[in-house]
């Protein structure tokens, strides 16, 4: 795996616009000093991730790129391995493969997210395929012709099983903010059980530079609800803020992870997520505030043990050009 000693700040780039616009956004991020540009794989919400990554790979020079995250349900691992090999060759030394159980990419047509054991098994298969080794599928021995590429695999994790799995087999983990010391400990336990060094953890966080945190926090109501679905309502109960948690149905009505109009989504969630809960998320589980507060929050995450942070805009649609420009001074201060 490539060195991760320097704290890295990346940008989430949803392909919400035509491909040339997305390329321009990543070029802006590269020029602004971001370490990486990570692309969600959500085919019904965004344009196709591998097409965008290919265009970005040959249109940039230094910025790290990759899907964060794809999954073994909507994309067979042999297909993912082939695509990853092509990107690793097009962007040598700066492509990472983000992998996980699947969310909005699998929430329809009878598909369900992969179990932690399935994700782990497929990561091990991907590692073999990318090195030109064979993987057995039924009676068939699958292998990539002429493959031998270095592709770090970053695995998204929220629960204990997946976090332990990250320690056993991943090159890095991707987590949400909060309880970072607990998550690091679970990863370390998995690593010890496999006789390997603990891989680094990267934090995915919503981000906004604003002088009015209270007003901006309302836009985090969908984030608050998704956090409660992933990590449990208990985190909100312990903080003493009110939230109701319906069943999550990714890719369909009820998918609060991908919204087009953040203000409308916040209004629709008023009955489930209190303003106090949204403000608590802004203060503790996101990177929101004026420039100095954002710098302080990023430094806190680094001090807590994060290897880096990928920031995501609060608005649901459009490319994150405004956030990239807002963050330029922050990146200069962190350098």
C-alpha positions in Angstrom: 0.0 0.0 0.0 1.1 3.6 -0.6 2.3 5.6 2.3 -0.4 7.5 4.2 1.7 9.3 6.8 0.6 12.8 5.6 -2.9 13.8 6.5 -4.9 13.9 3.3 -8.0 16.0 2.5 -10.0 14.7 -0.4 -13.3 15.8 -2.1 -16.4 13.7 -2.9 -17.3 14.3 -6.5 -20.8 13.0 -7.4 -21.1 12.8 -11.2 -24.3 14.9 -11.3 -23.3 16.8 -14.5 -22.0 15.8 -18.0 -18.6 14.2 -18.1 -16.7 17.3 -19.3 -18.1 19.3 -16.3 -17.0 16.6 -13.9 -13.5 16.6 -15.4 -13.3 20.3 -14.9 -14.3 20.0 -11.3 -11.6 17.4 -10.5 -9.0 19.6 -12.3 -10.1 22.5 -10.1 -9.7 20.2 -7.0 -6.2 19.2 -8.2 -5.2 22.8 -8.7 -6.6 23.8 -5.3 -4.5 21.2 -3.4 -6.9 18.4 -2.7 -5.2 15.0 -2.2 -7.9 13.0 -3.9 -11.3 13.0 -5.7 -13.6 10.2 -4.6 -16.6 9.2 -6.7 -19.8 7.5 -5.4 -21.1 4.5 -7.3 -24.9 5.1 -7.4 -26.0 4.5 -11.0 -29.6 5.7 -10.7 -28.5 8.9 -8.9 -25.4 9.8 -10.8 -23.7 9.2 -14.2 -21.7 6.0 -14.5 -18.7 6.0 -12.2 -16.2 4.1 -14.3 -16.7 6.3 -17.4 -16.1 9.4 -15.3 -13.1 7.9 -13.6 -11.5 7.0 -17.0 -12.0 10.5 -18.3 -10.6 12.0 -15.1 -7.6 9.7 -15.0 -6.3 10.9 -18.4 -7.2 14.6 -17.7 -5.3 15.0 -14.4 -1.7 14.5 -13.2 -1.4 14.1 -9.5 -4.7 13.8 -7.7 -5.8 10.5 -6.2 -9.0 9.1 -7.7 -11.3 6.2 -7.1 -14.8 4.9 -6.6 -16.0 5.1 -3.0 -17.6 2.9 -2.9 -18.6 0.2 -5.4 -19.9 -3.2 -4.3 -20.1 -6.9 -5.1 -23.9 -7.0 -5.7 -24.5 -4.7 -8.7 -21.0 -5.3 -10.1 -19.4 -8.8 -10.3 -15.9 -8.8 -8.8 -14.3 -9.9 -12.1 -15.9 -6.8 -13.8 -14.7 -4.6 -11.0 -11.2 -6.1 -11.2 -11.0 -5.4 -14.9 -12.1 -1.8 -14.5 -9.8 -1.2 -11.6 -6.8 -2.6 -13.6 -7.6 -0.2 -16.4 -7.7 2.8 -14.1 -4.6 1.7 -12.2 -2.7 1.6 -15.6 -4.2 5.0 -16.7 -3.4 6.7 -13.3 -0.4 4.8 -11.9 0.2 5.3 -8.2 -2.9 7.4 -7.7 -5.9 5.0 -8.1 -7.7 3.5 -5.1 -10.6 1.0 -5.1 -13.3 1.8 -2.6 -15.5 -1.2 -1.7 -18.5 -1.9 0.5 -21.7 -3.7 1.0 -23.8 -1.5 -1.4 -26.4 1.1 -0.6 -28.3 3.0 -3.2 -26.7 0.9 -6.0 -28.4 -2.2 -4.8 -31.7 -1.2 -3.2 -34.0 -2.3 -6.1 -34.9 -5.3 -8.2 -34.6 -7.7 -5.3 -31.0 -6.9 -4.5 -29.8 -6.5 -1.0 -26.5 -5.2 0.5 -23.7 -7.7 0.9 -22.9 -9.2 4.3 -19.6 -8.4 6.0 -18.4 -11.9 5.2 -19.3 -11.5 1.6 -17.5 -8.2 1.3 -14.4 -9.7 2.9 -14.5 -12.7 0.6 -14.8 -10.5 -2.5 -12.0 -8.2 -1.4 -9.7 -11.2 -1.1 -10.8 -12.3 -4.5 -10.2 -8.9 -6.0 -6.7 -8.8 -4.5 -5.9 -12.1 -6.2 -7.4 -11.1 -9.5 -5.5 -7.8 -9.7 -2.2 -9.7 -9.2 -3.1 -12.1 -12.0 -4.0 -15.0 -9.7 -7.0 -17.2 -10.3 -10.3 -17.2 -8.3 -12.7 -20.1 -8.5 -16.3 -19.5 -9.4 -18.1 -22.8 -9.4 -16.2 -25.0 -11.9 -14.6 -22.0 -13.6 -11.1 -20.6 -12.7 -11.3 -16.9 -13.4 -8.2 -14.8 -13.9 -7.4 -11.4 -15.5 -5.1 -11.8 -18.5 -1.7 -10.1 -18.0 -2.7 -8.5 -14.7 -0.3 -7.4 -12.0 -1.2 -3.9 -10.7 -1.0 -2.2 -7.3 -4.6 -1.3 -6.3 -5.1 -0.3 -2.7 -8.6 -1.4 -1.6 -10.4 0.9 0.9 -13.4 -0.8 2.6 -16.3 1.2 4.0 -17.4 0.1 7.4 -19.8 1.1 10.2 -20.5 -2.0 12.3 -18.1 -4.2 14.3 -18.1 -7.1 11.9 -17.0 -4.9 8.9 -14.5 -2.9 11.0 -12.8 -6.2 12.2 -12.8 -7.2 8.5 -11.1 -4.0 7.5 -8.3 -4.9 9.9 -8.0 -8.4 8.5 -7.9 -7.7 4.8 -8.2 -4.1 3.6 -5.5 -1.5 2.8 -7.6 1.2 4.5 -11.0 1.8 6.0 -13.6 4.4 5.3 -15.8 5.5 8.2 -18.1 8.3 9.3 -17.1 10.7 12.0 -17.7 9.8 15.6 -16.4 7.1 18.0 -13.2 7.1 16.0 -11.2 5.6 18.8 -13.6 2.7 19.1 -13.5 2.1 15.3 -9.7 2.2 15.3 -9.6 -0.3 18.1 -11.9 -2.7 16.3 -9.8 -2.4 13.1 -6.6 -3.0 15.2 -8.2 -6.1 16.8 -9.0 -7.5 13.4 -5.4 -6.8 12.2 -3.9 -8.5 15.3 -5.9 -11.6 14.6 -4.4 -11.8 11.2 -0.9 -10.9 12.2 -0.8 -7.6 10.2 -0.4 -4.0 11.0 -3.6 -2.0 11.4 -4.6 -0.2 8.2 -5.4 3.5 8.3 -8.9 4.9 8.6 -10.3 7.7 6.4 -13.3 9.8 7.5 -16.1 10.7 5.1 -17.7 13.9 6.4 -20.2 16.5 5.2 -18.6 19.9 5.1 -19.6 23.6 4.8 -17.8 26.8 5.5 -20.4 29.1 7.0 -20.8 31.8 9.6 -24.3 30.5 10.6 -23.8 26.9 11.8 -27.3 26.8 13.3 -29.1 27.7 10.0 -26.7 25.5 7.9 -27.2 22.5 10.2 -30.8 22.1 9.1 -29.4 20.8 5.8 -27.9 17.9 7.8 -31.2 16.4 8.7 -30.9 13.6 6.0 -27.3 13.0 7.3 -28.6 12.7 10.9 -31.2 10.2 9.9 -28.8 8.1 7.8 -26.3 8.1 10.7 -29.0 6.8 13.1 -29.9 4.0 10.6 -26.2 3.0 10.3 -25.0 3.3 13.8 -28.2 3.2 15.9 -30.5 5.7 17.5 -28.5 5.3 20.8 -25.9 7.8 19.7 -28.6 10.5 19.6 -30.3 9.3 22.8 -26.9 9.6 24.6 -26.6 13.1 23.3 -30.1 14.0 24.5 -31.5 15.0 21.1 -34.6 13.8 19.4 -34.8 11.6 16.3 -37.1 8.9 14.9 -35.6 6.2 12.7 -37.7 4.6 9.9 -36.5 1.7 7.9 -33.9 2.6 5.3 -34.8 1.6 1.7 -31.9 2.5 -0.5 -32.6 3.3 -4.2 -36.3 3.9 -3.5 -38.6 6.2 -1.6 -37.0 6.4 1.8 -33.4 6.7 0.5 -32.3 9.8 2.5 -28.6 9.3 1.5 -29.1 10.9 -2.0 -31.2 14.0 -2.2 -31.5 16.5 -5.0 -32.9 19.4 -3.0 -31.3 19.6 0.5 -33.7 22.2 1.8 -36.8 20.2 0.7 -35.3 17.1 2.2 -34.8 18.9 5.5 -38.4 20.2 5.5 -39.7 16.7 4.9 -37.6 15.3 7.8 -38.7 17.9 10.3 -41.2 15.4 11.8 -38.4 12.8 12.3 -35.2 14.9 13.1 -35.3 17.7 15.6 -33.3 20.9 14.9 -31.3 20.0 18.0 -30.3 16.7 16.5 -29.2 18.3 13.2 -27.1 20.9 15.1 -25.5 18.1 17.2 -24.5 16.4 13.9 -23.1 19.6 12.6 -21.0 20.2 15.7 -19.8 16.6 16.3 -20.3 14.4 13.2 -19.5 16.8 10.3 -17.0 19.6 9.4 -19.1 22.7 9.6 -18.2 26.3 10.7 -16.2 29.2 9.6 -12.7 28.7 8.2 -11.0 28.6 11.5 -13.5 26.1 12.9 -13.2 23.9 9.9 -9.4 23.9 10.3 -9.8 23.1 13.9 -12.2 20.2 13.2 -9.9 18.7 10.6 -7.0 18.9 13.1 -9.1 17.2 15.7 -9.8 14.3 13.4 -6.2 14.0 12.6 -5.3 14.1 16.3 -7.9 11.4 16.9 -6.1 9.1 14.5 -7.7 9.7 11.1 -5.3 9.3 8.1 -7.4 11.8 6.2 -10.8 13.2 5.5 -13.0 13.3 2.4 -15.3 16.2 2.5 -18.7 16.3 0.9 -20.9 19.2 0.0 -24.3 19.6 1.8 -26.3 20.4 -1.3 -27.7 17.4 -3.1 -27.2 18.3 -6.8 -24.4 19.9 -8.8 -20.7 19.4 -8.6 -18.8 20.6 -5.5 -17.0 23.6 -7.2 -18.2 26.0 -4.5 -16.9 23.9 -1.7 -13.6 23.4 -3.5 -13.1 27.1 -3.7 -14.2 27.7 -0.1 -11.7 25.1 1.1 -8.6 26.6 -0.7 -7.6 28.7 2.3 -8.2 25.8 4.6 -5.9 23.5 2.6 -3.2 26.2 2.6 -3.4 26.5 6.4 -3.2 22.7 6.8 -0.2 22.3 4.4 
